[in-house]
Amino acid sequence: QAALADTAFLQATLTDSIKEKSYFYRELDKLKLKYITSHTNFVLIDTGFDANDIFQRLLSRGVIVRPAKGYNLPTCIRVTLGRHEENIRFFQALAEVLKEVGAKETL
């Protein structure tokens, strides 16, 4: 309850979240990837490739995402927004993986 009473902390957290989500969308647009905008702390991204393969390749780089294949979205991954440095690392790893799987035209 103390955290909820700290309105300055709540405002700073909300501002950071909005800023990171905007960063996320800009980076996804640069990669020409489709995604669903969200009011939550995660984004659903259509990679255009097998989600389980993308998941495994990202995992091997220490990046954890959730494949959405079980929701009948075979090429989508769900990514939770992190701190800025974590989001930078995610996009570095994602770019590497997309190159590996042959998505050079999106880069």
TORPA-4810 file (N, C-alpha, C, O; in nm, 3 decimals):
<nodes>
NODE_1_0.081_-0.119_0.000_0.000_0.000_0.000_0.086_0.125_0.000_0.045_0.230_-0.051_Q
NODE_2_0.203_0.114_0.057_0.291_0.231_0.061_0.328_0.275_-0.080_0.334_0.395_-0.108_A
NODE_3_0.353_0.179_-0.169_0.388_0.213_-0.307_0.272_0.284_-0.377_0.294_0.377_-0.455_A
NODE_4_0.151_0.240_-0.350_0.034_0.303_-0.411_0.013_0.445_-0.361_-0.040_0.530_-0.432_L
NODE_5_0.055_0.469_-0.238_0.041_0.603_-0.180_0.148_0.699_-0.232_0.133_0.821_-0.222_A
NODE_6_0.254_0.644_-0.287_0.365_0.726_-0.338_0.331_0.770_-0.480_0.373_0.707_-0.577_D
NODE_7_0.257_0.878_-0.493_0.209_0.923_-0.624_0.324_0.965_-0.716_0.313_0.950_-0.838_T
NODE_8_0.431_1.018_-0.661_0.546_1.056_-0.744_0.608_0.932_-0.808_0.642_0.934_-0.927_A
NODE_9_0.621_0.825_-0.730_0.674_0.699_-0.783_0.582_0.643_-0.890_0.627_0.600_-0.996_F
NODE_10_0.452_0.644_-0.863_0.355_0.593_-0.960_0.361_0.672_-1.090_0.358_0.614_-1.198_L
NODE_11_0.368_0.803_-1.080_0.375_0.887_-1.200_0.503_0.861_-1.278_0.500_0.853_-1.401_Q
NODE_12_0.615_0.848_-1.208_0.742_0.821_-1.276_0.739_0.686_-1.346_0.788_0.672_-1.458_A
NODE_13_0.681_0.586_-1.280_0.670_0.452_-1.339_0.581_0.455_-1.462_0.615_0.395_-1.564_T
NODE_14_0.470_0.523_-1.454_0.379_0.535_-1.568_0.446_0.607_-1.684_0.434_0.565_-1.799_L
NODE_15_0.516_0.715_-1.655_0.587_0.791_-1.758_0.692_0.704_-1.826_0.704_0.705_-1.949_T
NODE_16_0.769_0.629_-1.747_0.871_0.540_-1.803_0.807_0.432_-1.890_0.859_0.400_-1.997_D
NODE_17_0.697_0.376_-1.845_0.629_0.271_-1.921_0.580_0.323_-2.055_0.595_0.256_-2.157_S
NODE_18_0.523_0.441_-2.055_0.473_0.501_-2.180_0.590_0.529_-2.275_0.581_0.504_-2.395_I
NODE_19_0.699_0.580_-2.219_0.818_0.610_-2.300_0.876_0.481_-2.360_0.913_0.480_-2.478_K
NODE_20_0.884_0.375_-2.282_0.938_0.249_-2.332_0.847_0.186_-2.437_0.895_0.126_-2.533_E
NODE_21_0.718_0.198_-2.418_0.625_0.142_-2.517_0.641_0.217_-2.650_0.638_0.155_-2.756_K
NODE_22_0.656_0.348_-2.644_0.679_0.427_-2.765_0.809_0.385_-2.833_0.814_0.371_-2.955_S
NODE_23_0.914_0.364_-2.754_1.042_0.316_-2.807_1.021_0.181_-2.876_1.070_0.159_-2.986_Y
NODE_24_0.949_0.092_-2.810_0.922_-0.042_-2.864_0.855_-0.031_-3.001_0.898_-0.095_-3.096_F
NODE_25_0.750_0.048_-3.010_0.677_0.062_-3.135_0.765_0.121_-3.245_0.758_0.077_-3.360_Y
NODE_26_0.848_0.219_-3.212_0.939_0.277_-3.311_1.037_0.172_-3.365_1.060_0.164_-3.485_R
NODE_27_1.093_0.093_-3.273_1.188_-0.011_-3.315_1.119_-0.117_-3.400_1.176_-0.165_-3.498_E
NODE_28_0.998_-0.155_-3.363_0.924_-0.254_-3.443_0.892_-0.198_-3.581_0.899_-0.270_-3.680_L
NODE_29_0.858_-0.071_-3.588_0.832_-0.006_-3.717_0.958_-0.007_-3.804_0.951_-0.031_-3.924_D
NODE_30_1.074_0.019_-3.742_1.201_0.015_-3.817_1.225_-0.123_-3.876_1.277_-0.135_-3.987_K
NODE_31_1.187_-0.227_-3.802_1.204_-0.364_-3.849_1.092_-0.409_-3.942_1.095_-0.519_-3.997_L
NODE_32_0.993_-0.321_-3.961_0.877_-0.350_-4.045_0.802_-0.474_-3.998_0.754_-0.554_-4.079_K
NODE_33_0.793_-0.489_-3.867_0.719_-0.601_-3.809_0.579_-0.555_-3.769_0.560_-0.442_-3.723_L
NODE_34_0.483_-0.643_-3.787_0.346_-0.615_-3.744_0.336_-0.643_-3.594_0.401_-0.733_-3.542_K
NODE_35_0.253_-0.565_-3.527_0.233_-0.584_-3.384_0.096_-0.530_-3.347_0.034_-0.454_-3.421_Y
NODE_36_0.051_-0.572_-3.230_-0.076_-0.522_-3.177_-0.043_-0.425_-3.064_0.023_-0.461_-2.967_I
NODE_37_-0.091_-0.302_-3.078_-0.068_-0.205_-2.970_-0.140_-0.253_-2.845_-0.239_-0.327_-2.853_T
NODE_38_-0.091_-0.211_-2.732_-0.138_-0.266_-2.607_-0.152_-0.159_-2.499_-0.081_-0.059_-2.499_S
NODE_39_-0.245_-0.181_-2.409_-0.260_-0.096_-2.290_-0.196_-0.163_-2.169_-0.214_-0.118_-2.056_H
NODE_40_-0.123_-0.271_-2.193_-0.059_-0.348_-2.087_0.092_-0.331_-2.096_0.141_-0.245_-2.169_T
NODE_41_0.165_-0.413_-2.022_0.311_-0.405_-2.023_0.373_-0.507_-2.118_0.491_-0.540_-2.104_N
NODE_42_0.296_-0.557_-2.214_0.353_-0.648_-2.313_0.299_-0.614_-2.451_0.197_-0.547_-2.466_F
NODE_43_0.371_-0.663_-2.553_0.335_-0.639_-2.693_0.335_-0.773_-2.765_0.424_-0.855_-2.745_V
NODE_44_0.235_-0.794_-2.851_0.227_-0.912_-2.935_0.286_-0.876_-3.071_0.238_-0.783_-3.137_L
NODE_45_0.389_-0.950_-3.112_0.463_-0.919_-3.235_0.451_-1.035_-3.332_0.474_-1.150_-3.295_I
NODE_46_0.416_-1.005_-3.457_0.415_-1.106_-3.563_0.551_-1.102_-3.631_0.582_-1.008_-3.704_D
NODE_47_0.631_-1.204_-3.608_0.766_-1.209_-3.663_0.767_-1.255_-3.808_0.864_-1.232_-3.880_T
NODE_48_0.659_-1.320_-3.852_0.655_-1.375_-3.986_0.723_-1.510_-3.997_0.730_-1.569_-4.105_G
NODE_49_0.775_-1.559_-3.885_0.844_-1.688_-3.882_0.789_-1.771_-3.766_0.718_-1.720_-3.680_F
NODE_50_0.823_-1.898_-3.765_0.775_-1.988_-3.661_0.810_-1.934_-3.522_0.926_-1.913_-3.489_D
NODE_51_0.708_-1.911_-3.442_0.726_-1.850_-3.310_0.814_-1.934_-3.218_0.894_-1.880_-3.142_A
NODE_52_0.799_-2.066_-3.225_0.881_-2.151_-3.139_1.028_-2.143_-3.177_1.116_-2.146_-3.091_N
NODE_53_1.057_-2.133_-3.307_1.194_-2.118_-3.353_1.252_-1.985_-3.306_1.364_-1.979_-3.256_D
NODE_54_1.175_-1.879_-3.322_1.219_-1.746_-3.276_1.243_-1.749_-3.125_1.344_-1.698_-3.076_I
NODE_55_1.150_-1.810_-3.051_1.163_-1.823_-2.906_1.295_-1.892_-2.869_1.369_-1.842_-2.784_F
NODE_56_1.323_-2.007_-2.932_1.445_-2.082_-2.900_1.571_-2.003_-2.933_1.668_-2.003_-2.856_Q
NODE_57_1.570_-1.935_-3.046_1.687_-1.857_-3.086_1.710_-1.738_-2.992_1.824_-1.706_-2.958_R
NODE_58_1.603_-1.674_-2.950_1.618_-1.564_-2.853_1.663_-1.618_-2.718_1.749_-1.559_-2.652_L
NODE_59_1.605_-1.731_-2.677_1.642_-1.791_-2.549_1.791_-1.825_-2.546_1.856_-1.807_-2.443_L
NODE_60_1.845_-1.874_-2.657_1.987_-1.908_-2.663_2.075_-1.783_-2.646_2.194_-1.794_-2.618_S
NODE_61_2.016_-1.667_-2.663_2.087_-1.540_-2.644_2.053_-1.477_-2.509_2.092_-1.363_-2.481_R
NODE_62_1.982_-1.550_-2.426_1.948_-1.501_-2.293_1.828_-1.409_-2.289_1.807_-1.338_-2.191_G
NODE_63_1.748_-1.410_-2.396_1.629_-1.325_-2.403_1.506_-1.414_-2.397_1.491_-1.505_-2.479_V
NODE_64_1.419_-1.390_-2.302_1.301_-1.474_-2.282_1.177_-1.401_-2.331_1.146_-1.291_-2.286_I
NODE_65_1.107_-1.466_-2.424_0.979_-1.417_-2.474_0.881_-1.534_-2.464_0.918_-1.644_-2.423_V
NODE_66_0.758_-1.509_-2.500_0.659_-1.617_-2.495_0.603_-1.638_-2.636_0.544_-1.547_-2.694_R
NODE_67_0.620_-1.760_-2.691_0.560_-1.786_-2.821_0.408_-1.793_-2.807_0.357_-1.845_-2.708_P
NODE_68_0.336_-1.741_-2.905_0.189_-1.739_-2.900_0.128_-1.847_-2.989_0.010_-1.840_-3.024_A
NODE_69_0.208_-1.945_-3.026_0.161_-2.053_-3.113_0.042_-2.126_-3.051_-0.048_-2.168_-3.123_K
NODE_70_0.041_-2.141_-2.920_-0.068_-2.207_-2.850_-0.200_-2.133_-2.859_-0.305_-2.190_-2.829_G
NODE_71_-0.196_-2.008_-2.899_-0.317_-1.928_-2.915_-0.356_-1.915_-3.062_-0.427_-1.823_-3.102_Y
NODE_72_-0.306_-2.010_-3.142_-0.331_-2.013_-3.286_-0.271_-1.891_-3.356_-0.324_-1.840_-3.454_N
NODE_73_-0.159_-1.846_-3.303_-0.082_-1.736_-3.362_0.059_-1.788_-3.386_0.152_-1.753_-3.313_L
NODE_74_0.076_-1.872_-3.488_0.200_-1.949_-3.505_0.326_-1.867_-3.532_0.437_-1.919_-3.518_P
NODE_75_0.311_-1.742_-3.571_0.429_-1.659_-3.599_0.446_-1.544_-3.501_0.528_-1.454_-3.522_T
NODE_76_0.368_-1.546_-3.394_0.369_-1.433_-3.298_0.440_-1.468_-3.169_0.436_-1.582_-3.121_C
NODE_77_0.505_-1.367_-3.113_0.565_-1.378_-2.980_0.509_-1.266_-2.893_0.474_-1.158_-2.942_I
NODE_78_0.502_-1.293_-2.764_0.459_-1.192_-2.668_0.583_-1.149_-2.591_0.657_-1.231_-2.537_R
NODE_79_0.605_-1.018_-2.587_0.724_-0.963_-2.523_0.682_-0.866_-2.414_0.605_-0.773_-2.437_V
NODE_80_0.733_-0.890_-2.294_0.707_-0.799_-2.183_0.807_-0.684_-2.189_0.927_-0.706_-2.204_T
NODE_81_0.757_-0.563_-2.177_0.844_-0.446_-2.176_0.931_-0.448_-2.051_0.883_-0.477_-1.942_L
NODE_82_1.057_-0.415_-2.070_1.148_-0.411_-1.957_1.204_-0.271_-1.938_1.149_-0.173_-1.988_G
NODE_83_1.314_-0.264_-1.865_1.386_-0.137_-1.853_1.451_-0.107_-1.988_1.467_-0.197_-2.071_R
NODE_84_1.488_0.017_-2.010_1.537_0.057_-2.142_1.655_-0.029_-2.188_1.658_-0.073_-2.303_H
NODE_85_1.750_-0.054_-2.099_1.867_-0.135_-2.139_1.826_-0.278_-2.176_1.886_-0.338_-2.265_E
NODE_86_1.725_-0.331_-2.110_1.675_-0.465_-2.145_1.606_-0.462_-2.282_1.619_-0.556_-2.360_E
NODE_87_1.533_-0.357_-2.308_1.464_-0.345_-2.437_1.564_-0.328_-2.551_1.544_-0.383_-2.660_N
NODE_88_1.671_-0.254_-2.527_1.776_-0.242_-2.628_1.834_-0.379_-2.658_1.851_-0.416_-2.774_I
NODE_89_1.864_-0.455_-2.554_1.919_-0.591_-2.571_1.822_-0.680_-2.647_1.864_-0.758_-2.733_R
NODE_90_1.692_-0.670_-2.617_1.592_-0.749_-2.690_1.599_-0.719_-2.839_1.601_-0.811_-2.920_F
NODE_91_1.602_-0.592_-2.876_1.603_-0.557_-3.018_1.733_-0.596_-3.086_1.732_-0.630_-3.204_F
NODE_92_1.845_-0.592_-3.015_1.970_-0.641_-3.072_1.959_-0.790_-3.103_1.995_-0.836_-3.212_Q
NODE_93_1.908_-0.866_-3.006_1.893_-1.011_-3.025_1.790_-1.042_-3.133_1.812_-1.131_-3.214_A
NODE_94_1.680_-0.970_-3.135_1.577_-0.994_-3.235_1.631_-0.968_-3.375_1.604_-1.046_-3.467_L
NODE_95_1.707_-0.862_-3.394_1.766_-0.833_-3.525_1.858_-0.946_-3.569_1.856_-0.986_-3.685_A
NODE_96_1.940_-0.997_-3.477_2.028_-1.109_-3.508_1.948_-1.231_-3.551_1.980_-1.297_-3.650_E
NODE_97_1.843_-1.261_-3.476_1.761_-1.379_-3.504_1.690_-1.364_-3.638_1.686_-1.460_-3.716_V
NODE_98_1.636_-1.248_-3.666_1.568_-1.228_-3.793_1.664_-1.243_-3.911_1.626_-1.296_-4.015_L
NODE_99_1.787_-1.198_-3.894_1.888_-1.219_-3.999_1.913_-1.368_-4.017_1.921_-1.417_-4.129_K
NODE_100_1.925_-1.439_-3.906_1.949_-1.583_-3.912_1.840_-1.658_-3.987_1.869_-1.749_-4.065_E
NODE_101_1.718_-1.620_-3.964_1.607_-1.694_-4.025_1.570_-1.641_-4.163_1.473_-1.686_-4.223_V
NODE_102_1.645_-1.546_-4.212_1.627_-1.502_-4.348_1.539_-1.381_-4.368_1.479_-1.365_-4.474_G
NODE_103_1.530_-1.297_-4.270_1.444_-1.180_-4.280_1.525_-1.055_-4.314_1.489_-0.945_-4.273_A
NODE_104_1.631_-1.072_-4.388_1.720_-0.958_-4.417_1.647_-0.842_-4.481_1.684_-0.726_-4.462_K
NODE_105_1.540_-0.872_-4.558_1.467_-0.764_-4.624_1.395_-0.674_-4.525_1.357_-0.563_-4.561_E
NODE_106_1.373_-0.720_-4.401_1.305_-0.637_-4.302_1.402_-0.548_-4.225_1.360_-0.460_-4.151_T
NODE_107_1.531_-0.572_-4.243_1.629_-0.498_-4.162_1.684_-0.377_-4.233_1.767_-0.305_-4.178_L
</nodes>
